[in-house]
C-alpha cells in the first residue's frame, strides 16, 4: 500500500468547440500534471485546505515550481491559436 491509488487523468472537450478554439484544444492536448502532484494537492484539500482561495494558492505554487513546463504549454497553445 503506497498510500495513493494510481489513476489516469483525461481532458475532454466537444469536438466543435475544440475546432473553434484551437489554442485551448492544444493546451488540453499537451498539459500533463503528474499523479503525485495531483495526489499532493488532494491531500491538502482533505486536510482542510479546500476553500477556493486555498486551491488557487495551490495552483499558483504548482505553476511557480513548474514555470518552464507551464510556460512551454502556453507557448504551444498560443502557437496553435495563431
PETAPE-V704840 format. One record per pair of residues at least 4 apart in sequence whose ideal C-beta (glycine too) atoms are under 6 Angstrom apart, sorted by the first residue. I is the first residue (numbers start at 1). J is the second residue. D is the distance in Angstrom with one decimal. If there is no record, write none. Layout:
I/J/D ; I/J/D
//
This chain:
4/39/4.4 ; 11/28/4.3 ; 13/17/5.6 ; 13/18/4.5 ; 17/21/6.0 ; 18/25/3.9 ; 22/80/4.8 ; 22/81/5.4 ; 23/77/4.6 ; 23/80/5.4 ; 23/81/2.9 ; 26/76/5.7 ; 26/77/4.6 ; 26/80/3.5 ; 27/31/5.7 ; 27/73/6.0 ; 27/77/3.8 ; 30/73/5.3 ; 30/76/5.2 ; 31/73/4.9 ; 33/37/5.1 ; 33/38/5.8 ; 35/39/6.0 ; 41/58/5.1 ; 44/49/4.3 ; 44/58/6.0 ; 45/49/6.0 ; 45/50/4.3 ; 49/54/4.0 ; 62/66/6.0 ; 63/70/5.1 ; 66/70/5.3 ; 67/71/6.0
//
